[in-house]
Amino acid sequence: MARRKITLDEKIEKQKQIVFKAKEHYDAAVAELNELNKRRDELRKKELLEAISSSKRSYEEILRFLQTTDENDENE
């Protein structure tokens, strides 16, 4: 029995399928990463709001603190 030779076009088609599957996997992984980042950001926002509401500082004091640049930060 003689082995059938795989043509270049068949190899190209096979490689296209491999790339397509890899891209689907990549896209799914990126979507999951984006969803996880979104959930983390939502949790951080909630935690920050809870910290602000339980703080003894006024809204203005907190804003001033957040908007003030620290000289130590500029030197780093």
Secondary structure, 3 states (H helix, E strand, C coil): CCCCCCCHHHHHHHHHHHHHHHHHHHHHHHHHHHHHHHHHHHHHHHHHHHHHHHCCCCHHHHHHHHHCCCHHHHHC
